[in-house]
Amino acid sequence: MNAAVRGPQSAQWQQVLARSTAAFAAGAGFNLGFAPYGWWPLALLAPAALFALIRGLPPRRAAWTGAAFGVGLFAFGTYWLYTCLHVFGLVPVWLTLVLQAVFVAALSLYLAALCYLSNRFWLKPGAVRDWLVLPALWVLLEWLRGWLLSGFPWLSVGYAMIDSPLAGWAPVLGVYGVTWAAVVISAAVNVTFMPAMSLAKRALGVAAAAALFIVPLLLPHDWTRAVGQPLAIAAVQGAVPQDQKWQAKNRELTLQRYLRLTGEAWGAQLIIWPEAALPALSTDLQDYLHALKQQGQAHHADFAIGLVDYRPESKLYFNGILVLGDAGDGWYYKRHLVPFGEYFPVPAFVRSWLRLMSLPYDDFTAGSPRQPILTAAGQKLGLTICFEDAFGSQQLDTLRQATLLINVTNNAWYGDSTAPHQHLQIARMRALEAGRFEVRAANDGITALIDPHGRVVARVAQFQEDVLRAKAQPMTGLTPYARFGNYPVVLATLLLLAFAVWRRRSA
């Protein structure tokens, strides 16, 4: 009797293990859809595989399958955090691994929630589940992941589509609109290859996928328009190794390196230095910055310099961009800080422990959500620093005035990993959503110029000190996404889910 009971239970657990393993593999393979690989069809097939794996499963088993998919996606997709935390952040190995495990588990909960909810309330296969619920839940949970608890929008499906025809949805609906189109296609793939599916439903799946690819090709490609003459820009890539940057013996060498590279940039109207380019506080560099501005005036060049600002009277630190120019000097302060990277939302006793462990514990202060638009080289600048470029909706308030986007970053924290390539992919999406040129100045790459269609038109080699020189056309006007943000997509997903609930109750 016991053996008879154990037999079915053993078979059931084998099925659970097999599905979880397949889901983990699909999630891991999902990463090949993102930069630097760019095999975007895999980013369509991976969700389709997940949808197939959870079909007909009880809600809890579906949740475990979704969690396994999430672990595969985020464990391989954010492996570079080890380099950031341990190699350069000097966090002990054990603590690094614990933090990474907690982080991956937390992100995987979004996929687990998607699979649980879909199978808890819409377990029966059908058009409502396949075409409405699964894509709407995916988009809504991805949007939540992008802002809840500070947000982590990295590895959103839409970014993998930047080189696909689906990218044409971005100026209209933003990255989450691209995600919606991609996941609907994933649902279509799932329906088309489902066993015992009727020919009519297979044809519907193929038609839906084709329409989502074709419609963006028919939409306007130029939502914004040129204003004024092309601007000569130069982005300086200092390529200072992260583990050497803040050593006292290298301070003067770094200061001179940026002056030397800037000498190669004369002739540009706007010169951009990367995030925290100089290993010193602004208060310690007043003579250096004054001399730099004078040189710029002699060469008819303005500056946008990534620099740490310190206010002695309040003892506050800011991760900022200092604009030096004929129109006046000014600061932009980073608004969206990285938790546990730039500030520590922990009680005092934890800070004491961090201090004992020789770990960083001083906080940056976030800049005001509403900061005046700064002007340089006759252009209104839409400024972002590093990770905040991943939060497109937070930049919308600047686009009514900004004619040029600038992102300064220090990707040296991530070493030779996929992170800098994916960060560039995210920047490309921001340029496409906004219909603006974007200049990226990165400490060791990837420094690049991106056009309003999200294409990289110029870049310099990674890990080499160099100066990117190019022409950027100032743009004005607003794309539909710049006007309305994420509201249309989020509202549409909520309405679709409300309709699905109504259909379920009325069935």
C-alpha positions, 0 to 999 in steps of 0.5 A, a space after each residue: 500500500 505504501 509503495 503504491 502511494 509512493 509510486 504516484 508521489 515519486 512520479 509527481 515529484 519527477 514531473 515537478 523537477 522536470 518542469 522546474 528544470 525546463 523553466 530554469 533553462 528557459 529563463 537562463 536562455 532568455 538572457 541571450 535575447 539581450 545585449 551583447 548577444 542580441 538574439 531577440 527571437 529567444 526573448 519571444 520563445 522563452 515566455 512561450 516556453 514558460 506559458 507551455 510549461 504552466 498550462 494545466 498546472 495547479 496554482 502552487 506548482 505553476 508558481 514554483 515553475 515561474 520561480 524557477 524561470 525567474 531564477 534562471 533569468 535573474 541569476 544569469 542576468 545579474 551575475 555581474 553584481 558579484 563583481 560590483 559588490 565583492 571585487 570592487 565594493 570589497 563586500 565579503 564573499 559570503 555576504 555578496 552571495 547572500 545578497 545576490 541570492 536574496 535579490 534573485 529570489 525577490 525578482 523571481 517572485 514576480 514571475 511566480 506571481 504571474 504563474 500563480 495568478 493566471 492558474 489560480 483564476 484562469 486555469 482553463 485554456 482559452 482565448 481570454 487566458 492566452 491573449 488577454 491575461 498572460 500578456 497583461 499580467 506580464 506587462 503589469 508585473 514588469 511595470 511594478 518591478 520597475 518602480 516598487 521598492 525603488 525598482 529594478 527595470 533591468 531585463 525587461 522584455 522590451 529592451 531585447 526588442 530594440 533591434 527588432 521590428 517591434 521597436 517601432 512601438 517604443 515612441 508610441 507606447 514606451 518600453 512596456 508597450 514593446 513588452 506587451 507586443 512581444 509577450 502577445 507574440 509569445 502567447 501566439 507562439 504558444 497557441 500555434 504549437 499547442 497540441 490539438 489546436 484547431 487550424 483556425 486558432 493556429 491561423 489566428 496566432 500567426 495573423 496576430 504575430 504578423 500584425 504586431 510586427 507589421 503595424 510598427 513599420 506603418 507608423 510614423 518614424 519621425 515624431 520629432 523634428 530638428 531644431 538649429 544646426 548639428 552640434 559638435 560634441 565630444 565625450 571623454 572616456 578616461 578608462 580609469 580602473 575602478 580599483 585604482 580610481 580613488 587611491 590618493 597616489 593616482 589622484 593627480 594622474 587622473 586629473 591630468 589625464 582628463 585635461 590631456 584628453 580634453 585637449 583632444 576634444 577642442 573644436 567641440 561645442 559641448 564636452 562631456 565627462 563621465 560620472 564622478 570622473 574626478 576622484 575628489 569632491 567639488 569643494 577640493 577642485 575649485 581652482 582646477 574647475 575655474 581653469 578648465 572653464 577658462 580653457 573652454 571659453 578660449 576654445 568656445 566649448 561648454 562642459 557637462 562634468 560628472 562630479 561628486 558635490 559636497 555641501 560643507 554647511 549641511 554635510 550632504 553629498 550629491 552625485 551630480 553633473 556640473 555644467 560649465 558654460 557661457 549661459 551660466 554654471 549649474 548642477 544637476 543632482 541624481 534623483 534616483 539613487 541605487 539602494 545599498 549602492 548610493 544610500 543605505 536604508 538601514 537602521 543605525 546599528 546596521 550602519 555601525 556593523 558596516 563601519 566595523 566591516 570596513 564597508 561604505 556607509 555614507 549616503 548620497 542625497 537624492 536630488 529634487 524631483 523637479 530641477 531646472 533644465 540646464 543649458 550648455 552650447 545653446 541646448 537644453 540638456 536632459 541629464 541623467 546619471 548612470 542607473 536612472 537612465 533605466 527609468 524612462 517615465 522619470 525623464 518625461 518632465 524634461 522632454 518638453 524643453 530638452 533638445 539633447 539627452 546626456 547620460 554620464 555613467 561609470 560602468 567600471 563597477 561591472 568589469 568586463 560583463 554583460 552589464 555595460 552592453 545592456 546599459 547601452 541597450 537601455 539608453 538606446 530605448 530612451 533615445 527612441 522613446 524620446 525621439 532625441 539624440 543621446 550622448 553617453 559618456 562612460 568611464 571605461 565604456 560604452 561611450 556612444 552617440 545614439 540617434 532618435 531611432 535608437 541606433 548607435 551612430 558612433 562609439 569608442 572601444 571599451 576599456 580604452 582612454 579615448 574621446 568620442 567626437 561626433 555631430 548630434 542634431 538637436 531635436 524638439 517636439 514630443 513623441 506620443 510616449 513623451 506626452 502620455 508616459 506609461 499611463 496608456 499601457 498600464 491602464 490598458 492592462 488593468 482594463 484587460 484584466 478587469 474584462 477577464 475577471 468579468 468574463 470569468 464571473 459571468 461564465 
